[in-house]
Amino acid sequence: MRAEQERTAGPLFVTAMVAVTLIGPLSVHAFIPALPMVQRAFAIGDAAAQSMLSITLLGMAASTLFYGSLSDRYGRRPVLLSGIGLFLIGATVCAVSTDVVTLASGRFVQAAGAGCGLVLARAIIRDVYGDDRLVKMMAYLTMAYVMGPMLAPPIGGALIDAFGWRAVFYLGLALGVAIFALTAIATHETAPRNHGVDEIGFGQRLIQGYARLARMPKFLGYVLHAAFIAAAFFSYVSSASFLMSDVLHRPASEYGIYFLFLPLAYLVGNFFASRLSGRVSIATMVVIGGVGAMVVAIGFVIWASVSPIDPLLLFVPGVVASIAQGLSMPNAQSGAIQVDADLTGAASGAVMFAQLSFGAIGAQVMGFVADGTVYPMAVMFLVCCALSLVSGIVPAFIRNRQT
């Protein structure tokens, strides 16, 4: 069955999987340059404007818990197309909104639809390519996911300057329609079981699936490794933005230039992860990446203790650590969704939920501990990297005990 699926999974299929993966970054990052204009348009405060971003992360995180289990029961393709359709509905509501409540509602619906790509592209790739080629294909999807934050803000900013903030949502509509058509044409059903209504209700099945996964230490180790990497990243970039603007008094464009090096470094790590796939085990790669990031985090704390603040201090540690995290992240994601073949979709959803929610928590905690210096940022980064490493060691320990 899998061999037949691989034969039908040509370049168009891979393109569709990359495209649906980009829906999430598109919905989050393309809107960021529009926040000041939206604030002025609706005469709202800073907190209300920033909530548009929080609502997006909330909607996306919540939806990832359901897409995987829905696809395990009803099939990947119909659930994926339904999610893209939900994204289109949300983008339409946002584009025509005349008040902030309608806009916020549309943002939530759009983000909930976008969550389908984060979860189901990974589950479908696993269905088609199996465990042997999963890490390599996962690295490609992760590269696509990283490219979104690099490209969406400048594209969104140019559209907003030329046509206003609603142009972002019209762009989302146009791309969403194209992605829906591509997905409908290029994808086929890949789930390994016959799906349909059975004697177990969806809610009960959902709870049972996540309870089963929660009892697997190997799964929890991989998921928490990826989640603490996300917490490290979001706490790091949110603090760097504040320090660049309010302490160093550098323009936002300069922050954007330095920020580009973070996803680029992550892509370098992803590249090596794909090249080493099949030659180095998933558990070993997770530990290697975790150790590398930990070493950088320790050096960051020492540097922050003895050096005055400047852009190099803010960004060099993050860039180097991003290479290590690019090595481990696709392996951790792959390891998590391999633990139970019957719960591939649910496991993929749990991974993305953990990353989004831990990322939001990390950024919020950083806001509480920030004091206008680099030191809290460095310590927070070290704590997240340490927890990530400890979590990543668990699957390797289990594997060694079994051999």
Secondary structure, 3 states (H helix, E strand, C coil): CHHHHHHHCCHHHHHHHHHHHHHHHHHHHCCHHHHHHHHHHHCCCHHHHHHHHHHHHHHHHHHHHHHHHHHHHHCHHHHHHHHHHHHHHHHHHHHHCCCHHHHHHHHHHHHHHHHHHHHHHHHHHHHHHCCCCHHHHHHHHHHHHHHHHHHHHHHHHHHHHHHCCCHHHHHHHHHHHHHHHHHHHHCCCCCCCCCCCCCCCHHHHHHHHHHHHHCCHHHHHHHHHHHHHHHHHHHHHHHHHHHHHHHCCCCHHHHHHHHHHHHHHHHHHHHHHHHHECCECHHHHHHHHHHHHHHHHHHHHHHHHHCCCCHHHHHHHHHHHHHHHHHHHHHHHHHHHCCCHHHHHHHHHHHHHHHHHHHHHHHHHHHHHCCCCCHHHHHHHHHHHHHHHHHHHHHHHHHHHHC
